Structure formats: structure tokens, C-alpha cells
Amino acid sequence: MTHLAPARPVVLVGSRGDEHVSRLAHRMEALGVETFVVDTLAFPEETRLALTEGLDGITVNGQPLGTPGAVYLRSIYTHPLAFGVDAQEAMDEDWRTTLVAFREKATLLRGLLGRWEALGVPFYNPESTAWRLQKPLQLALLAQAGLPVPETLWTNDPEAVRRFAAGRRVAYKPVGGGAATQELGPEDLTDDRLAALEAAPVTFQALMPGEDVRVYVLDGEIVASLRILSRAIDFRQNEERVESFELPPEVAQQCLRALQVLGLRWTGMDLKRDAEGTLRILELNESPMFLGFDARAGTDILGHLARGLARAARTPRS
């Protein structure tokens, strides 16, 4: 009979009010794994951190955490625009002091996460991968690895936009996300409209009219692949049906390769078919939402993630 090694505690980094965190904590506890939530949305107002000079000198709300068995990073809420953060009143009152406070919060939290990474704790996913996930770099790295990505332009140059859009359909969206993808029209190519690029750059991408696909990969295994049926250019909040389907073997290998290229243990990745039927990779998300897909498609991504964290917490490390 095989006996599993006892699991060390698993740390979930995020907000207790985030259903992804609370549901994951509940599932971990059902597996018999001790779980500790570091509520980063409540830091520094409520969550108390104390770090000493040793790498494992870490105390949260008076409890020494030391070296956990695994860490799941949902969010550290280190910017006034971060989802779930309400900093409007503070920004209106004194934006400079508020930004300094967010900078100090970010520095300590990243130091905390960096310590665990330096101690060899398995991360889902570490902050150290964040630089590779910026979309202008992420897609370039995937393309360099020979993976199919859409032809894309990131720019604030009006003439570059006109050249890119000549003779084809183009979609546009923010560089950092946060707004729906739209199709570029003739009215968007006027001097007045393109003058908006002086305020911020924009992503322009060859429009792909085919189906949307979401793939979840965990520890080198595809745990769910979903077809999202929608008549909208951007399927978010426009889903008509979500259903499981089996990826073609070649596409499955491309998804696993993309995870390796970007150095992730866990991701939800978006793909879309171009006019010729090729599935192209739009992005890999380091902290994807999944509960809605579980509910609509009958998958158990939550269970896969909980079991993956439990395995990591039970795996001996030198």
C-alpha cells in the first residue's frame, strides 16, 4: 500500500472575498491539506506582515509561515486600477501619497513572494514570470518558438496603423487589457481619431473570424479544453454556449510548448481560428478565472488545480 507524504501547508495569495480563492481553500481542506490565505487586498489595513532578514523569517497575522509546500498566486492588488481595488477617494484626496503607498505595498509583497521562490517553493505562478507575460513580449516569444500567433501591431504611430490596416479587417484593443476588442472601421483611420494614440498606444491585430477556444494547462497536462460559441468579436460576457471538446494533437502540443516558453506551471490560454481555420494563440493568463467555465461546461478545473497544489505540497524537496 502506498502512503502519501504529509502535505505541508499551501498558501493562497489573494482576497478572501474572491470566490476563486475561497472555493480553492475549501477544496484544499477537503483534500486534507492545511491552507493559509494571505489576504493581499486587505494589506496593509488589516493583514499584518512581518519579515526578518532570514529568507524564511515570515510572519502573517502573528503566525509564522516559514516555507510552505506550494503557493497559488491569485493577485497582490498593487495598483489603484487593479480589479477589486477601491482607491478613488484616496486618489482624489492625495494621488501622490496614494501612489507611494501602493509602491511600498508592492515592494513588500513582491519581496515576500520572492523569498518563497528563492526557497524553491512551487509557485502557481511566480511574480518572476510577469515580465515575459506582457503581451508585446509574450506573443514575440511564442512566435520565436514557432508557435502560431496572430499578426499584431502595438503602436502609437498613426501611419503604422494605416499601413497595417490596408486591405484587411483589423481588430483593436488595449495593450494591457480591460476593454472589449472592437473591429477597426474607416472612421477609426481619420486624423482626428488616430490622434487619440498620443494619449496611449493601442493593440491592432489581424481580425480572426473563427471560433474561440480556452485551454487550461496545469503542470504540463491539459486539464480542460473548451469551445466558446459567440457571435461577438470579443466573447467575454457574450458567450452563447461553452462546451468541452478534444484538441487536435498538434494544437495540444502547441499549448504545452507555449507553457514551457513562458515558464508557467498553470495557465488559461485563449486561442482563436483565423480565416483559414488555423487556431492561433492570443494569450496565456498567469491567473485565469475558471469557476464560470466549470459551471457552464461541467468541467472540474477547480479540482485539478486543488489536486495539483496538493501534489506539489507533498513532493519532497532537497
URMO-V294937 format. One record per residue. N is the residue number from 1. RES is the residue in one letter. D_CENTER is the distance of its C-alpha to the mean C-alpha in whole Angstrom. Layout:
# URMO-V294937
[[N & RES & D_CENTER] [N & RES & D_CENTER]]
This chain:
# URMO-V294937
[[1 & M & 39] [2 & T & 36] [3 & H & 34] [4 & L & 31] [5 & A & 30] [6 & P & 30] [7 & A & 26] [8 & R & 25] [9 & P & 23] [10 & V & 19] [11 & V & 18] [12 & L & 15] [13 & V & 14] [14 & G & 13] [15 & S & 15] [16 & R & 18] [17 & G & 18] [18 & D & 15] [19 & E & 16] [20 & H & 13] [21 & V & 14] [22 & S & 18] [23 & R & 18] [24 & L & 16] [25 & A & 19] [26 & H & 22] [27 & R & 21] [28 & M & 21] [29 & E & 24] [30 & A & 25] [31 & L & 25] [32 & G & 27] [33 & V & 24] [34 & E & 25] [35 & T & 22] [36 & F & 21] [37 & V & 19] [38 & V & 18] [39 & D & 18] [40 & T & 16] [41 & L & 17] [42 & A & 21] [43 & F & 21] [44 & P & 23] [45 & E & 25] [46 & E & 26] [47 & T & 24] [48 & R & 26] [49 & L & 25] [50 & A & 27] [51 & L & 27] [52 & T & 30] [53 & E & 31] [54 & G & 30] [55 & L & 26] [56 & D & 27] [57 & G & 28] [58 & I & 26] [59 & T & 27] [60 & V & 25] [61 & N & 27] [62 & G & 30] [63 & Q & 29] [64 & P & 28] [65 & L & 25] [66 & G & 26] [67 & T & 24] [68 & P & 22] [69 & G & 22] [70 & A & 18] [71 & V & 15] [72 & Y & 12] [73 & L & 10] [74 & R & 8] [75 & S & 9] [76 & I & 12] [77 & Y & 13] [78 & T & 15] [79 & H & 16] [80 & P & 18] [81 & L & 16] [82 & A & 13] [83 & F & 12] [84 & G & 15] [85 & V & 17] [86 & D & 21] [87 & A & 22] [88 & Q & 24] [89 & E & 28] [90 & A & 27] [91 & M & 26] [92 & D & 29] [93 & E & 31] [94 & D & 30] [95 & W & 27] [96 & R & 28] [97 & T & 28] [98 & T & 25] [99 & L & 23] [100 & V & 25] [101 & A & 24] [102 & F & 20] [103 & R & 21] [104 & E & 23] [105 & K & 20] [106 & A & 18] [107 & T & 20] [108 & L & 21] [109 & L & 18] [110 & R & 16] [111 & G & 20] [112 & L & 19] [113 & L & 16] [114 & G & 18] [115 & R & 21] [116 & W & 19] [117 & E & 18] [118 & A & 22] [119 & L & 23] [120 & G & 21] [121 & V & 19] [122 & P & 17] [123 & F & 13] [124 & Y & 10] [125 & N & 9] [126 & P & 11] [127 & E & 11] [128 & S & 13] [129 & T & 11] [130 & A & 9] [131 & W & 12] [132 & R & 12] [133 & L & 9] [134 & Q & 11] [135 & K & 11] [136 & P & 15] [137 & L & 15] [138 & Q & 12] [139 & L & 15] [140 & A & 18] [141 & L & 17] [142 & L & 16] [143 & A & 19] [144 & Q & 21] [145 & A & 21] [146 & G & 22] [147 & L & 19] [148 & P & 20] [149 & V & 18] [150 & P & 19] [151 & E & 22] [152 & T & 20] [153 & L & 22] [154 & W & 20] [155 & T & 23] [156 & N & 25] [157 & D & 28] [158 & P & 30] [159 & E & 32] [160 & A & 29] [161 & V & 28] [162 & R & 31] [163 & R & 32] [164 & F & 28] [165 & A & 29] [166 & A & 33] [167 & G & 34] [168 & R & 30] [169 & R & 28] [170 & V & 25] [171 & A & 22] [172 & Y & 20] [173 & K & 17] [174 & P & 16] [175 & V & 15] [176 & G & 12] [177 & G & 11] [178 & G & 13] [179 & A & 16] [180 & A & 17] [181 & T & 18] [182 & Q & 22] [183 & E & 24] [184 & L & 26] [185 & G & 30] [186 & P & 33] [187 & E & 33] [188 & D & 30] [189 & L & 32] [190 & T & 35] [191 & D & 35] [192 & D & 34] [193 & R & 31] [194 & L & 30] [195 & A & 31] [196 & A & 28] [197 & L & 26] [198 & E & 28] [199 & A & 26] [200 & A & 23] [201 & P & 21] [202 & V & 20] [203 & T & 18] [204 & F & 21] [205 & Q & 20] [206 & A & 23] [207 & L & 23] [208 & M & 22] [209 & P & 24] [210 & G & 23] [211 & E & 21] [212 & D & 18] [213 & V & 16] [214 & R & 13] [215 & V & 13] [216 & Y & 11] [217 & V & 12] [218 & L & 13] [219 & D & 15] [220 & G & 17] [221 & E & 17] [222 & I & 16] [223 & V & 16] [224 & A & 16] [225 & S & 17] [226 & L & 17] [227 & R & 19] [228 & I & 19] [229 & L & 22] [230 & S & 22] [231 & R & 25] [232 & A & 22] [233 & I & 21] [234 & D & 17] [235 & F & 17] [236 & R & 15] [237 & Q & 18] [238 & N & 20] [239 & E & 20] [240 & E & 23] [241 & R & 23] [242 & V & 20] [243 & E & 22] [244 & S & 21] [245 & F & 22] [246 & E & 23] [247 & L & 21] [248 & P & 24] [249 & P & 24] [250 & E & 24] [251 & V & 21] [252 & A & 20] [253 & Q & 20] [254 & Q & 19] [255 & C & 15] [256 & L & 16] [257 & R & 17] [258 & A & 14] [259 & L & 12] [260 & Q & 15] [261 & V & 15] [262 & L & 12] [263 & G & 13] [264 & L & 10] [265 & R & 12] [266 & W & 9] [267 & T & 7] [268 & G & 7] [269 & M & 9] [270 & D & 11] [271 & L & 15] [272 & K & 18] [273 & R & 21] [274 & D & 23] [275 & A & 27] [276 & E & 28] [277 & G & 26] [278 & T & 24] [279 & L & 20] [280 & R & 18] [281 & I & 15] [282 & L & 13] [283 & E & 9] [284 & L & 7] [285 & N & 3] [286 & E & 3] [287 & S & 3] [288 & P & 5] [289 & M & 8] [290 & F & 11] [291 & L & 14] [292 & G & 15] [293 & F & 15] [294 & D & 17] [295 & A & 20] [296 & R & 20] [297 & A & 20] [298 & G & 22] [299 & T & 19] [300 & D & 18] [301 & I & 15] [302 & L & 15] [303 & G & 18] [304 & H & 17] [305 & L & 14] [306 & A & 17] [307 & R & 20] [308 & G & 17] [309 & L & 17] [310 & A & 21] [311 & R & 22] [312 & A & 20] [313 & A & 22] [314 & R & 25] [315 & T & 25] [316 & P & 28] [317 & R & 27] [318 & S & 29]]
